[in-house]
Amino acid sequence: MKHFEVDTQTGGIVARLLGSVDSMNFDPVIDEIKSHVEEICPLRLLVDFTGIGMLQSSRLTRLIRLADACRAVGCELQLCGLQEYCRRVLTVTQLDRVVQVFSTERDALATWTVSQSSEPASESKDVPCEAAAPVPRNSHSGTPNLRRAIRLRRDETAGESFDWGSVRWKVGPPANGSEHNRVALLTVFAHQGEPFHRHTDTEEIVIVQSGAVEYWIDRYPYDLSVGDTVTVPPGVVHGCFNAEDEASELLIIHSSIPDAQTRWLEEDVSSVAPWKEIVVKRGYGQFDIHWKDSTMILHLRNSRLLDAVSVDEFSTALSAVDDEHRPEQLVIDLADVTFIASSVLGVLTRQCQTMLDDGRILRLCNLSPQVREVFEITKLSRIIPLHDSVGAAVASFV
């Protein structure tokens, strides 16, 4: 299937990507265009994205290779027709410093027309690469790997933020042009977890810089603290949980397999079995878990327990956490909960009865006026004691 069209213009070539290009075949398509550039050595290359639909922003890092190939033969790389989110990615990753970006093909070609008068009249656009003048390797304009040698300042490091933490890239895309290695500082917030995932053709080395984590490789957890390191082979599922009261930092080193076709491809598996069950069992996503001596304190993070799905997830997570830890005394902190469905009352009642049957105790605290009113109207406050604070609930066990 044809994925792009090449149009030779005065001053360079235009490669128009077709609708058949997507995130799965984007890399080989760009590699094919790269080979074309290396063969004919055009003065300029304009890649037109107008014809393609949604594209994963991570695929844009492939353009670094194309930019290097263009510089190596003295070709100027330009892009046009990018969707707005892709243009933002180019700005954040600083790829727009490597390539020129235009809204439309017409805008880009207009710059070619303006500069025609400054080009040598004898220049031939079809001279084979072997006949092209060699580019000195100490020339800034002709060194394809120059961008990789630039050391980024700390405030220029590319980063990504998530609900559970952040990733700050130090080496490799999107931080710079390293093709075979990536280095990042991974921060996992207190009582949060990095989702389970795997890298198809990438080996990962993890070194704990601060704090401590429960690091999972396949279905086996390892307790890691400062200085500890583990290696994750390509294709193996991994993730981690931070049970500490402070954020933990990990240095992540990725090395790609030689000749890998899916370099840096990451697959999130946290929503499928058995990884989903491990997440639920740990209680992450539903609770922040703390201990005060023999009392477990669960801070509920979901502010609106209204629909059937959220209530079911709450019930499953609560049962899983209780089955694993079997606390003698349990306090559920509802400070962030503003609305609850009536079915939640049944979940809490069953939990209270289960604990009472085992000689254990349940308390609730920090109820909003609306939530407290529900408990008082249904008389459940007579079964499950309510307290104004975590401290008051913990003190009631004495």
C-alpha positions as CSV (number, residue, x, y, z in Angstrom):
1,M,0.0,0.0,0.0
2,K,1.2,3.5,-0.9
3,H,1.7,5.7,2.2
4,F,3.1,8.9,0.7
5,E,3.6,10.8,-2.6
6,V,6.7,12.6,-3.7
7,D,6.5,15.8,-5.7
8,T,9.7,17.3,-7.1
9,Q,9.6,21.0,-7.0
10,T,12.1,23.7,-7.9
11,G,14.1,24.0,-4.7
12,G,13.4,20.6,-3.2
13,I,10.8,17.8,-2.8
14,V,7.5,17.5,-1.1
15,A,6.5,14.2,0.6
16,R,2.7,14.2,1.2
17,L,1.6,11.6,3.7
18,L,-1.6,9.8,2.8
19,G,-4.5,8.7,4.9
20,S,-3.1,5.1,5.3
21,V,-0.4,6.5,7.6
22,D,-1.1,5.8,11.3
23,S,0.9,5.3,14.5
24,M,1.6,1.7,13.6
25,N,3.3,2.3,10.3
26,F,4.6,5.9,10.9
27,D,8.2,4.9,11.7
28,P,8.8,2.8,8.6
29,V,7.2,5.4,6.4
30,I,9.5,8.1,7.8
31,D,12.5,5.7,7.3
32,E,11.5,5.3,3.7
33,I,11.4,9.1,3.2
34,K,14.8,9.2,4.9
35,S,16.2,6.7,2.4
36,H,14.8,8.8,-0.4
37,V,16.5,11.9,0.9
38,E,19.9,10.1,1.3
39,E,19.6,8.9,-2.3
40,I,18.8,12.1,-4.2
41,C,20.1,14.7,-1.7
42,P,17.5,17.5,-2.3
43,L,18.1,21.0,-1.2
44,R,14.9,21.0,0.9
45,L,12.4,18.4,2.1
46,L,8.8,19.3,3.0
47,V,6.7,16.6,4.8
48,D,3.0,17.4,4.5
49,F,0.9,15.8,7.3
50,T,-2.4,17.2,6.0
51,G,-3.7,13.9,4.8
52,I,-3.4,11.8,8.0
53,G,-5.7,11.6,11.0
54,M,-4.9,11.0,14.6
55,L,-1.2,10.2,15.4
56,Q,0.4,9.3,18.7
57,S,2.6,12.2,19.7
58,S,5.4,9.8,20.7
59,R,5.8,8.9,17.1
60,L,7.0,12.4,16.3
61,T,10.4,11.6,17.9
62,R,11.2,9.6,14.7
63,L,11.6,13.0,13.0
64,I,14.9,13.4,14.8
65,R,16.4,10.7,12.6
66,L,15.0,12.3,9.5
67,A,16.4,15.7,10.5
68,D,19.8,14.1,11.1
69,A,19.7,12.5,7.6
70,C,18.7,15.8,6.0
71,R,21.5,17.7,7.7
72,A,24.1,15.1,6.7
73,V,23.4,15.8,3.0
74,G,22.8,19.6,3.4
75,C,19.0,19.3,3.1
76,E,16.6,21.6,5.0
77,L,13.7,19.8,6.7
78,Q,10.3,21.4,6.9
79,L,6.9,20.2,8.1
80,C,3.3,21.4,7.4
81,G,-0.3,20.4,8.0
82,L,0.3,19.1,11.6
83,Q,-2.6,19.0,14.0
84,E,-2.5,21.4,16.8
85,Y,-1.6,18.8,19.5
86,C,1.3,17.6,17.4
87,R,2.6,21.2,17.0
88,R,2.5,21.6,20.8
89,V,4.5,18.4,21.2
90,L,7.1,19.7,18.8
91,T,7.4,22.9,21.0
92,V,7.5,21.0,24.3
93,T,10.2,18.6,23.0
94,Q,12.1,21.4,21.2
95,L,11.8,19.6,17.9
96,D,10.7,22.9,16.4
97,R,14.3,24.0,16.9
98,V,15.4,21.3,14.5
99,V,12.8,21.6,11.8
100,Q,10.8,24.5,10.3
101,V,7.0,24.2,10.9
102,F,4.4,25.8,8.6
103,S,0.6,25.7,8.7
104,T,0.1,24.8,5.0
105,E,2.2,23.6,2.1
106,R,1.6,26.9,0.4
107,D,3.2,28.8,3.3
108,A,6.3,26.5,3.1
109,L,6.7,26.7,-0.6
110,A,6.4,30.5,-0.5
111,T,9.7,30.5,1.4
112,W,11.3,28.4,-1.4
113,T,10.2,31.0,-3.9
114,V,11.6,33.9,-1.9
115,S,15.0,32.2,-1.6
116,Q,15.4,31.1,-5.2
117,S,17.3,34.2,-6.2
118,S,20.0,33.5,-3.6
119,E,20.6,29.9,-4.8
120,P,23.5,29.2,-7.3
121,A,22.1,29.2,-10.8
122,S,24.1,26.1,-11.8
123,E,22.8,24.0,-8.9
124,S,21.3,20.7,-10.0
125,K,18.6,19.1,-7.8
126,D,19.2,15.6,-9.2
127,V,22.9,15.2,-8.5
128,P,23.5,11.8,-6.9
129,C,24.8,11.8,-3.3
130,E,28.2,10.4,-4.4
131,A,28.8,13.6,-6.4
132,A,27.7,15.9,-3.7
133,A,30.4,17.9,-1.9
134,P,31.5,16.2,1.3
135,V,30.3,17.8,4.5
136,P,33.1,18.4,7.0
137,R,32.4,16.6,10.3
138,N,33.6,19.6,12.3
139,S,31.0,21.8,10.5
140,H,28.0,22.8,12.6
141,S,25.8,22.7,9.6
142,G,26.9,19.2,8.5
143,T,27.3,17.3,11.8
144,P,24.2,15.0,12.0
145,N,24.8,14.2,15.7
146,L,25.5,17.7,16.9
147,R,22.1,18.0,18.6
148,R,22.8,14.9,20.7
149,A,26.0,16.5,22.0
150,I,24.2,19.6,23.4
151,R,23.8,19.4,27.1
152,L,20.4,20.6,28.2
153,R,20.1,22.8,31.2
154,R,18.0,21.5,34.1
155,D,15.1,23.8,33.3
156,E,15.1,22.7,29.6
157,T,14.7,19.0,30.4
158,A,11.5,17.5,28.8
159,G,9.0,16.2,31.3
160,E,5.6,14.6,31.6
161,S,3.2,14.8,34.6
162,F,0.7,12.3,35.7
163,D,-1.7,11.8,38.7
164,W,0.7,9.3,40.2
165,G,4.0,11.2,39.6
166,S,6.2,12.6,36.8
167,V,8.9,11.6,34.3
168,R,11.7,14.0,33.5
169,W,13.8,12.9,30.5
170,K,17.5,13.5,30.6
171,V,18.8,11.6,27.6
172,G,17.0,10.4,24.5
173,P,13.7,11.5,22.9
174,P,12.1,13.8,23.7
175,A,15.0,15.3,25.6
176,N,17.6,15.0,22.8
177,G,18.4,12.9,19.8
178,S,20.0,9.8,21.3
179,E,18.7,6.8,19.3
180,H,19.7,3.8,21.4
181,N,19.5,5.0,25.1
182,R,17.1,7.0,27.2
183,V,17.6,8.2,30.8
184,A,14.8,9.7,33.0
185,L,14.2,10.6,36.6
186,L,10.9,9.0,37.6
187,T,9.1,10.5,40.6
188,V,6.3,8.4,42.2
189,F,4.2,10.4,44.7
190,A,3.5,9.2,48.2
191,H,0.9,6.3,48.3
192,Q,0.8,6.2,44.5
193,G,1.9,3.7,41.9
194,E,3.3,3.7,38.4
195,P,0.9,1.7,36.1
196,F,1.9,-1.7,35.0
197,H,3.4,-1.6,31.5
198,R,6.0,-3.2,29.2
199,H,8.5,-2.1,26.5
200,T,8.5,-4.4,23.5
201,D,12.2,-4.0,22.4
202,T,13.7,-2.1,25.4
203,E,15.6,-3.2,28.4
204,E,15.1,-1.1,31.5
205,I,17.5,-0.6,34.5
206,V,16.0,1.0,37.6
207,I,18.1,2.6,40.3
208,V,16.4,4.1,43.5
209,Q,17.6,7.6,44.1
210,S,15.4,8.5,47.1
211,G,12.7,6.9,49.2
212,A,11.6,3.3,48.8
213,V,9.2,1.4,46.4
214,E,7.6,-2.0,46.0
215,Y,8.8,-2.8,42.4
216,W,7.0,-5.4,40.5
217,I,8.6,-7.5,37.7
218,D,6.1,-9.8,36.1
219,R,4.1,-11.0,39.1
220,Y,6.8,-10.8,41.7
221,P,7.3,-7.7,44.0
222,Y,10.7,-6.5,45.2
223,D,11.2,-4.1,48.1
224,L,13.8,-1.5,46.9
225,S,15.4,1.3,48.8
226,V,18.1,3.9,48.0
227,G,20.9,2.4,46.0
228,D,19.0,-0.7,45.0
229,T,18.8,-1.6,41.3
230,V,16.9,-4.1,39.2
231,T,16.9,-4.9,35.5
232,V,13.7,-5.5,33.5
233,P,14.2,-7.6,30.3
234,P,12.4,-6.5,27.1
235,G,8.7,-7.4,26.9
236,V,8.4,-8.1,30.6
237,V,5.6,-6.3,32.5
238,H,6.7,-4.1,35.4
239,G,5.4,-1.2,37.6
240,C,5.9,0.0,41.1
241,F,4.0,1.3,44.2
242,N,5.2,3.8,46.8
243,A,3.8,3.1,50.2
244,E,5.9,5.8,51.8
245,D,4.6,9.2,53.2
246,E,7.0,11.0,50.8
247,A,7.7,10.9,47.1
248,S,10.3,8.4,45.8
249,E,12.7,9.0,42.9
250,L,14.1,6.4,40.6
251,L,16.6,6.7,37.8
252,I,15.4,4.9,34.7
253,I,17.7,3.8,32.0
254,H,16.3,2.4,28.7
255,S,18.5,0.6,26.2
256,S,17.0,-0.5,22.9
257,I,17.7,-3.8,21.2
258,P,19.9,-3.5,18.1
259,D,17.8,-3.2,14.9
260,A,14.6,-3.0,16.9
261,Q,11.6,-2.1,14.8
262,T,9.4,-0.8,17.7
263,R,12.0,1.2,19.7
264,W,10.5,2.9,22.8
265,L,7.1,1.4,22.2
266,E,5.2,1.2,25.6
267,E,2.1,-0.8,26.3
268,D,-0.1,-0.1,29.3
269,V,-1.5,-3.3,30.8
270,S,-2.7,-2.0,34.1
271,S,-6.4,-2.5,33.1
272,V,-6.1,-6.2,32.2
273,A,-5.7,-9.4,34.2
274,P,-3.7,-10.2,36.3
275,W,-2.2,-6.8,36.6
276,K,-5.6,-5.1,37.3
277,E,-6.2,-7.4,40.2
278,I,-2.8,-6.6,41.7
279,V,-3.6,-2.8,41.5
280,V,-7.0,-3.4,43.2
281,K,-5.4,-5.6,45.9
282,R,-2.9,-2.8,46.7
283,G,-5.8,-0.4,47.0
284,Y,-4.1,2.2,44.8
285,G,-6.5,4.5,42.9
286,Q,-9.1,4.2,45.6
287,F,-7.3,4.8,48.9
288,D,-4.2,6.4,50.5
289,I,-3.2,3.9,53.1
290,H,-1.6,4.9,56.4
291,W,-0.9,3.1,59.7
292,K,-1.1,4.5,63.2
293,D,0.3,1.7,65.4
294,S,-2.2,-1.2,64.8
295,T,-4.8,1.1,63.2
296,M,-5.1,1.2,59.4
297,I,-6.3,4.6,58.1
298,L,-7.8,4.6,54.6
299,H,-8.2,8.0,53.0
300,L,-10.8,7.7,50.3
301,R,-9.7,9.6,47.1
302,N,-12.9,9.3,45.0
303,S,-15.0,12.4,45.9
304,R,-18.2,11.2,44.2
305,L,-19.3,7.6,44.9
306,L,-22.5,7.8,42.8
307,D,-22.4,5.5,39.8
308,A,-22.5,1.7,39.8
309,V,-18.9,1.4,38.5
310,S,-17.3,3.6,41.1
311,V,-19.2,1.9,43.9
312,D,-18.2,-1.5,42.7
313,E,-14.6,-0.5,42.4
314,F,-14.7,0.9,46.0
315,S,-16.3,-2.3,47.3
316,T,-13.8,-4.5,45.5
317,A,-10.8,-2.4,46.7
318,L,-12.0,-2.2,50.3
319,S,-12.5,-6.0,50.5
320,A,-9.1,-6.7,48.9
321,V,-7.3,-4.3,51.3
322,D,-9.0,-5.8,54.3
323,D,-8.3,-9.4,53.1
324,E,-4.6,-8.6,52.7
325,H,-3.9,-6.6,55.9
326,R,-6.7,-7.8,58.3
327,P,-6.4,-4.6,60.5
328,E,-7.6,-4.9,64.1
329,Q,-8.9,-1.3,63.8
330,L,-9.9,0.4,60.6
331,V,-10.6,4.1,60.1
332,I,-12.1,5.3,56.7
333,D,-11.4,9.0,56.2
334,L,-14.2,10.5,54.0
335,A,-12.8,14.1,54.1
336,D,-12.8,14.4,50.3
337,V,-16.1,12.6,49.7
338,T,-18.9,15.1,48.9
339,F,-21.6,12.7,47.5
340,I,-22.3,9.0,48.0
341,A,-24.9,6.6,46.5
342,S,-27.2,4.7,48.8
343,S,-25.4,1.5,47.7
344,V,-22.3,2.7,49.5
345,L,-24.1,2.4,52.8
346,G,-24.6,-1.3,52.1
347,V,-20.9,-1.7,51.3
348,L,-19.9,-0.1,54.6
349,T,-22.5,-2.0,56.6
350,R,-21.3,-5.3,55.3
351,Q,-17.7,-4.3,56.0
352,C,-18.6,-3.3,59.5
353,Q,-20.4,-6.6,60.1
354,T,-17.5,-8.6,58.7
355,M,-15.1,-6.9,61.1
356,L,-17.4,-7.3,64.1
357,D,-17.7,-11.0,63.4
358,D,-13.9,-11.2,63.7
359,G,-13.7,-9.0,66.8
360,R,-12.4,-6.1,64.8
361,I,-13.6,-2.5,64.7
362,L,-14.6,0.0,62.0
363,R,-14.9,3.8,62.4
364,L,-15.7,6.6,59.9
365,C,-14.5,10.2,60.1
366,N,-14.5,13.6,58.4
367,L,-17.9,13.3,56.9
368,S,-19.3,16.3,55.1
369,P,-22.6,17.7,56.4
370,Q,-24.5,16.1,53.4
371,V,-22.9,12.7,53.9
372,R,-23.3,12.7,57.7
373,E,-27.0,13.5,57.2
374,V,-27.4,10.4,55.1
375,F,-25.9,8.3,57.8
376,E,-28.1,9.9,60.5
377,I,-31.3,9.6,58.5
378,T,-30.7,5.9,57.8
379,K,-29.7,5.3,61.5
380,L,-26.4,3.8,60.3
381,S,-24.6,6.2,62.7
382,R,-25.8,3.9,65.5
383,I,-24.0,0.9,63.9
384,I,-20.9,2.6,62.6
385,P,-19.5,5.4,64.9
386,L,-18.8,8.7,63.2
387,H,-16.0,11.1,64.2
388,D,-15.0,14.6,63.3
389,S,-11.3,13.8,62.6
390,V,-8.8,11.0,62.1
391,G,-7.3,11.7,65.5
392,A,-10.7,11.5,67.3
393,A,-11.4,8.2,65.5
394,V,-8.0,6.7,66.4
395,A,-8.4,7.9,70.0
396,S,-11.8,6.1,70.3
397,F,-10.1,2.7,70.1
398,V,-8.3,3.3,73.4
